[in-house]
Amino acid sequence: MGQNFKMRIPITLGVVLNSYFDVKFNFLGILFAILGVLVTSVYQVWVGAKQHELQVNSMQLLYYQAPMSSAILMFIVPFFEPVTGEGGIFGNWSGTTLMMVLLSGIIAFLVNLSIYWIIGNTSPVTYNMFGHFKFCITLLGGYILFKDPLSLNQGLGILCTLCGILLYTHFKLSEQEEGQNKLAQRP
């Protein structure tokens, strides 16, 4: 078995331990989860491929992608959101609601920028490792800051996931060091 497969075992086991005993499964949820994973995977690979193909940095790719996404969403949103009335696009918006929508847009921009930056400078797999790390930190933060209950299975899952992430980081740093040593040894 390759190193990539071996380091994914603890991460997968950790995520399963965190989720399995805390979430109720049904067919529709599983279907949406599978679709979400497929779409996200294609998107992440596409981002990395486009950055390398077009020779652009994360900000440049986001600059060209964001207007196109906004235009597409302008036509799709009315089918899924109310157009008038409470909460509608053309309804009465309070100052607080408008501020929250603008803040949400800024946060979405920063999230997209971070996705493009991480994938452009590393790889889609490294971005996913970062996502798993964020998931563990969120669970631990909820336990520490808000006294959310944390079961033994979740604790073991967090520990297992973090060990997998550490293994991944160790192997990636070893690969980089080997690559730099080979470059330094060339005449």
C-alpha positions as CSV (number, residue, x, y, z in Angstrom):
1,M,0.0,0.0,0.0
2,G,1.2,3.5,-0.8
3,Q,1.9,6.2,1.8
4,N,-1.1,8.3,0.6
5,F,-3.5,5.4,1.2
6,K,-2.0,4.6,4.7
7,M,-2.3,8.2,5.9
8,R,-5.9,8.5,4.7
9,I,-6.9,5.5,6.9
10,P,-6.7,7.4,10.3
11,I,-8.3,10.5,8.8
12,T,-11.2,8.5,7.3
13,L,-11.6,6.5,10.6
14,G,-11.6,9.7,12.6
15,V,-14.2,11.4,10.5
16,V,-16.4,8.3,10.6
17,L,-16.0,8.2,14.4
18,N,-16.9,11.9,14.7
19,S,-20.0,11.6,12.5
20,Y,-21.4,8.1,12.7
21,F,-22.7,8.3,16.3
22,D,-23.8,11.9,16.1
23,V,-25.7,12.0,12.8
24,K,-28.8,10.1,11.7
25,F,-28.6,8.7,8.2
26,N,-31.3,8.5,5.6
27,F,-31.3,7.8,1.8
28,L,-31.9,11.4,0.8
29,G,-29.2,12.7,3.1
30,I,-26.7,10.1,1.7
31,L,-27.6,11.1,-1.8
32,F,-27.0,14.8,-1.1
33,A,-23.8,14.0,0.7
34,I,-22.5,11.9,-2.3
35,L,-23.5,14.7,-4.7
36,G,-21.8,17.3,-2.5
37,V,-18.6,15.3,-2.4
38,L,-18.6,14.8,-6.1
39,V,-19.2,18.5,-6.9
40,T,-16.7,19.7,-4.4
41,S,-14.0,17.3,-5.6
42,V,-14.5,18.3,-9.2
43,Y,-14.5,22.0,-8.2
44,Q,-11.2,21.6,-6.2
45,V,-9.5,19.8,-9.0
46,W,-10.8,22.3,-11.5
47,V,-9.4,25.2,-9.4
48,G,-6.0,23.7,-9.3
49,A,-5.9,22.8,-12.9
50,K,-7.1,26.2,-14.1
51,Q,-4.6,28.0,-11.9
52,H,-1.8,26.0,-13.4
53,E,-3.2,26.1,-17.0
54,L,-3.8,29.8,-17.0
55,Q,-0.7,30.6,-14.9
56,V,-2.6,32.9,-12.6
57,N,-2.6,33.4,-8.8
58,S,-5.6,32.9,-6.5
59,M,-6.7,36.5,-6.7
60,Q,-6.6,36.6,-10.5
61,L,-8.7,33.4,-10.8
62,L,-11.2,34.7,-8.3
63,Y,-11.4,38.0,-10.2
64,Y,-12.5,36.2,-13.3
65,Q,-14.7,33.6,-11.6
66,A,-16.7,35.8,-9.3
67,P,-18.6,37.9,-11.8
68,M,-19.5,34.8,-13.8
69,S,-20.8,33.0,-10.7
70,S,-22.8,36.1,-9.7
71,A,-24.4,36.4,-13.1
72,I,-25.4,32.7,-13.0
73,L,-26.8,33.0,-9.5
74,M,-28.8,36.1,-10.4
75,F,-30.9,33.9,-12.7
76,I,-31.1,30.9,-10.4
77,V,-31.8,32.5,-7.0
78,P,-35.4,33.7,-7.8
79,F,-36.4,30.0,-8.4
80,F,-35.3,29.0,-4.9
81,E,-35.9,32.1,-2.8
82,P,-39.0,34.2,-2.4
83,V,-39.0,37.3,-4.7
84,T,-41.3,39.5,-2.6
85,G,-42.4,39.7,1.0
86,E,-40.5,38.8,4.2
87,G,-37.0,37.7,3.3
88,G,-37.6,38.1,-0.4
89,I,-35.1,39.6,-2.8
90,F,-37.3,42.6,-3.5
91,G,-39.0,42.6,-0.1
92,N,-38.4,45.1,2.8
93,W,-34.9,44.7,4.1
94,S,-33.9,46.1,7.5
95,G,-30.5,47.6,7.9
96,T,-29.4,44.6,10.0
97,T,-30.5,42.2,7.3
98,L,-28.7,44.2,4.6
99,M,-25.6,44.3,6.8
100,M,-25.7,40.5,7.3
101,V,-26.1,39.8,3.6
102,L,-23.1,42.1,2.9
103,L,-21.1,40.5,5.6
104,S,-22.0,37.0,4.3
105,G,-20.8,38.1,0.8
106,I,-17.5,39.4,2.2
107,I,-17.0,36.1,4.1
108,A,-17.8,34.1,1.0
109,F,-15.3,36.1,-1.0
110,L,-12.6,35.4,1.7
111,V,-13.5,31.7,1.8
112,N,-13.2,31.4,-2.0
113,L,-9.9,33.3,-1.9
114,S,-8.5,31.0,0.7
115,I,-9.6,27.9,-1.3
116,Y,-7.9,29.2,-4.4
117,W,-4.8,30.2,-2.4
118,I,-4.4,26.9,-0.6
119,I,-5.1,24.8,-3.7
120,G,-2.9,27.0,-5.9
121,N,0.1,26.7,-3.5
122,T,-0.4,23.1,-2.5
123,S,-2.9,20.6,-3.8
124,P,-6.6,19.7,-3.5
125,V,-5.6,16.9,-1.0
126,T,-3.8,19.4,1.2
127,Y,-6.9,21.6,1.1
128,N,-9.0,18.7,2.3
129,M,-6.6,18.0,5.1
130,F,-7.0,21.6,6.1
131,G,-10.8,21.1,6.0
132,H,-10.6,18.0,8.3
133,F,-8.3,20.0,10.7
134,K,-10.9,22.8,10.7
135,F,-13.6,20.3,11.5
136,C,-11.6,19.0,14.5
137,I,-10.9,22.5,15.8
138,T,-14.6,23.4,15.5
139,L,-15.6,20.4,17.6
140,L,-12.9,21.1,20.2
141,G,-13.8,24.8,20.2
142,G,-17.5,23.9,20.8
143,Y,-16.5,21.7,23.7
144,I,-14.0,24.2,25.3
145,L,-15.9,27.4,24.7
146,F,-19.5,26.4,24.7
147,K,-19.4,23.2,26.8
148,D,-20.9,21.2,24.0
149,P,-21.0,17.5,24.9
150,L,-18.2,15.5,23.4
151,S,-18.6,11.7,23.4
152,L,-15.8,9.3,23.8
153,N,-16.2,8.3,20.1
154,Q,-15.9,11.9,19.0
155,G,-12.8,12.4,21.1
156,L,-11.2,9.3,19.6
157,G,-12.3,10.5,16.2
158,I,-10.7,13.9,16.7
159,L,-7.5,12.2,18.0
160,C,-7.4,9.8,15.1
161,T,-8.1,12.5,12.5
162,L,-5.4,14.8,13.9
163,C,-2.9,11.9,13.9
164,G,-3.7,11.3,10.2
165,I,-3.2,15.0,9.5
166,L,0.2,14.9,11.3
167,L,1.2,11.9,9.2
168,Y,0.2,13.6,6.0
169,T,2.1,16.7,7.0
170,H,5.2,14.6,7.9
171,F,5.1,12.7,4.6
172,K,4.6,15.9,2.5
173,L,7.4,17.7,4.3
174,S,9.7,14.7,3.7
175,E,8.8,14.6,0.0
176,Q,9.6,18.4,-0.2
177,E,12.9,17.9,1.6
178,E,13.9,15.0,-0.7
179,G,13.0,17.1,-3.7
180,Q,15.1,20.0,-2.5
181,N,18.1,17.7,-1.7
182,K,17.9,16.2,-5.3
183,L,17.9,19.8,-6.7
184,A,20.9,20.8,-4.5
185,Q,22.9,17.7,-5.6
186,R,22.5,18.4,-9.3
187,P,25.7,19.8,-10.9
